[in-house]
């Protein structure tokens, strides 16, 4: 993983992680990298010094904890005073839509748990009453349902803990 300091065309700086340099280039080209402050998709890498860990030396002693936190009378650095956007508006809207979808399914369909594939197949063949169901299926179950011509859709999971 690579952490880049990024800057948008409105001079907002922020950081983001990417699997590789090529991953950043591809995502930026497709407009997937946006500024969390102004939502601009015109984003480029800011000039930064790489942090490279050396393996030819022994472990460095940890700095004392008192050096890590400035004394209460010291002003916070400007970077600490800026608000940090963990999720942009698009991400929050997407999560809200996903939550609403889960609530709609729970309110309008019958939970069948791990019996989903079995029950969906029975409904498809007319052996069980036609109704909306939801539950869990293995990839093998999903492949079998697809081959049988059963119409179904995967329901994306909600982020754990609604982060």
Helices and strands as residue ranges (DSSP letters): E 2-8, E 13-18, H 21-29, E 43-45, H 65-68, H 78-81, H 89-108, E 110-113, H 116-124, E 133-135, H 139-148, G 160-162
